[in-house]
Amino acid sequence: MLAFIPFPTWLKPEIIPGLPIRWYGLMYLVAFSVAYQLVKLQVREKALPVDKEAVLNLFFWGIIGLLVGARLFAVTLYDPSGYYLSHPLQIILPARVRAGRVEFTGLSGMSYHGGLAGAVIAMSIYLRLKRMDVLAWGDMIIAGVPLGYTFGRLGNFINGELYGRITTLPWGMVFPQAREFPAKVAWVREFAARAGLNLSGLSTVNLPRHPSQLYEAFFEGLILWLILWFGLRKRSRTKGGLLGWYLIGYGAFRFLIEYLREPDADIGYPIQLVSLENPSFQFSPWNFTTGQILCLLMILAGAVCLAVLKRLSQRASQPAPAKPKPRKLRKQLR
């Protein structure tokens, strides 16, 4: 009896076989559309005197910043091989020439943390230029971001990428593109037996893994959105505070899920405090991935953001000191 869930064979990265139109790209469009509609809803709720074109332009520049930041982080922090340094055109081109033929590769490799940084910078610049309240608009945008993010992770799942570490839990899933292991190794045979896999005639085997994309879609997406939208959006008294809570919430959820996610190839654990003989199935809470390091920085940034904004809010709410009357002023001058 199988103790895992086979990856659905009907799920393919391409929407239409043979055409370079993928579900992942479509999910990005859905994510942006969801976030845009939620911002429009808040504009109507607050009866803000803002036209539709201004909101569209804001999202346009936010998307540009997101794509640039996500790509730059992916080709620097997540590419220790130096491939993109020797092939710089591959950073921006979705195709390459191999053996005299053009191959469509897509822009594989996008970093969430870089995308967040790029979007924040681009939108902040736009809001400043248009003399719009950066903190107030930041709250409205960030309140809808997690729900849009949910669809992005579903796109990762459809692609069969960013899967988790091997597991024997009943909801573990065999991803077709995952790295296979030698079937003769003792620990591999043990895991395969517990998962109900038949190794007869196999030299390598693909073991079940955590569907970490779905974990992220649920916790970093849906749950975080529910917390921000229904729990904090109308209760937060600090302008810009939702951004701080978002950084803390996302950072905390992602940090924990990273323990179950397969580390990026060729990077592994930049901080490895406990030496493991076989990290493929052994685990230590004291070994940290690049994603976890960035998440800790996010949590720290969120806490600093809340502290600074709270201090500024308290200063703004304090009454201005009374101006001395002319007689008292003359006496002070004497």
Residue pairs with C-beta under 8 A, 6 or more apart in sequence:
1 196
2 195
2 196
2 197
3 168
3 170
3 172
3 194
3 195
3 196
3 208
4 170
4 171
4 172
4 173
4 174
4 195
4 196
4 208
5 170
5 171
5 172
5 173
5 174
5 208
6 173
6 174
7 160
7 173
7 174
7 175
7 176
11 158
11 160
12 23
12 158
13 22
13 23
13 24
13 158
13 159
13 160
14 20
14 21
14 22
14 23
15 21
15 22
15 23
15 26
20 94
20 104
20 106
22 106
22 159
23 155
23 158
23 159
24 155
24 156
24 158
24 159
25 155
26 155
27 151
27 152
27 154
27 155
27 158
28 151
28 152
28 155
30 148
30 151
31 148
31 149
31 150
31 151
31 152
32 59
32 63
32 148
33 148
34 144
34 147
34 148
34 151
35 59
35 141
35 144
35 145
35 147
35 148
36 55
36 56
36 59
37 144
38 143
38 144
38 147
38 148
38 229
39 55
39 59
39 140
39 141
39 144
40 52
40 55
42 140
42 143
42 144
43 50
43 55
43 140
50 132
54 130
54 132
57 126
58 123
58 126
58 127
58 137
61 122
61 123
61 125
61 126
62 119
62 122
62 123
62 126
62 141
63 119
64 122
65 118
65 119
65 120
65 121
65 122
65 123
66 115
66 116
66 118
66 119
66 122
67 110
67 115
67 118
68 118
68 122
69 111
69 114
69 115
69 116
69 117
69 118
69 119
69 121
70 110
70 111
70 112
70 114
70 115
70 118
71 91
71 92
71 107
71 109
71 110
71 111
71 114
72 111
72 114
72 118
73 111
73 113
73 114
73 115
73 117
74 109
74 110
74 111
74 114
75 84
75 91
75 109
76 84
77 111
77 114
77 290
78 109
78 111
78 264
78 267
78 290
79 109
80 266
80 267
81 266
83 90
84 90
84 91
87 96
90 96
90 105
92 107
94 104
94 105
94 106
94 107
95 102
95 103
95 104
95 105
96 102
96 103
96 105
97 103
113 291
113 294
113 298
120 138
123 137
123 138
123 141
124 134
124 138
127 133
127 134
127 137
128 134
133 239
134 240
135 239
135 240
135 243
135 309
136 239
136 240
138 240
138 242
138 243
139 233
139 236
139 239
139 240
139 241
139 242
139 243
142 228
142 242
142 243
142 246
143 225
143 228
143 229
143 233
143 242
144 225
144 229
145 225
145 246
146 220
146 221
146 222
146 224
146 225
146 228
146 246
146 250
147 221
147 222
147 225
147 229
149 217
149 220
149 221
150 217
150 218
150 221
150 222
150 225
151 217
151 221
153 213
153 214
153 216
153 217
153 220
153 221
154 213
154 214
154 217
156 162
156 213
156 216
157 211
157 213
157 214
157 217
160 175
160 176
160 177
160 178
161 177
161 213
162 212
162 213
162 261
162 262
163 173
163 175
163 177
163 178
163 209
163 210
163 211
163 212
163 213
163 261
163 262
164 209
164 210
164 211
164 212
164 215
164 260
164 261
164 262
165 209
165 210
165 260
165 261
165 262
165 280
165 281
165 283
166 172
166 191
166 207
166 208
166 209
166 280
166 281
167 208
167 209
167 210
167 260
168 191
168 194
168 195
168 208
169 208
169 210
171 211
172 195
172 208
172 209
172 210
172 211
173 208
173 209
173 210
173 211
174 206
174 207
174 208
174 209
175 206
175 209
176 206
178 206
178 207
178 209
178 262
180 204
180 205
180 206
181 188
181 204
181 205
181 206
181 207
181 280
182 188
182 203
182 204
183 189
183 192
183 199
183 202
183 203
183 204
183 205
184 203
187 278
187 281
188 205
188 207
189 199
191 207
191 281
192 199
192 205
192 207
195 207
195 208
197 205
197 207
199 205
209 262
210 260
210 261
212 257
212 260
212 261
212 262
215 257
215 260
216 253
216 254
216 257
219 253
219 257
220 250
220 253
220 254
220 257
223 253
224 246
224 249
224 250
224 253
227 245
227 249
228 242
228 245
228 246
228 249
232 241
232 242
232 245
233 242
236 242
236 245
237 313
238 244
238 306
238 309
238 310
238 313
239 309
239 313
240 305
240 309
241 306
241 309
241 310
243 302
243 305
244 302
244 303
244 305
244 306
244 309
245 302
245 306
246 302
247 298
247 299
247 301
247 302
247 305
248 298
248 299
248 302
248 303
248 306
249 302
250 295
250 298
251 295
251 296
251 297
251 298
251 299
251 302
252 295
252 299
254 291
254 292
254 295
254 298
255 292
255 295
255 296
255 299
258 288
258 289
258 291
258 292
258 295
259 283
259 285
261 289
261 291
263 269
263 279
263 289
264 289
264 290
264 291
267 289
267 290
268 279
268 289
269 279
269 287
269 288
269 289
270 288
270 289
270 290
270 293
271 287
271 288
271 293
272 287
272 288
273 284
273 286
273 287
274 284
274 286
274 287
276 282
276 283
276 284
276 287
279 287
288 296
324 332
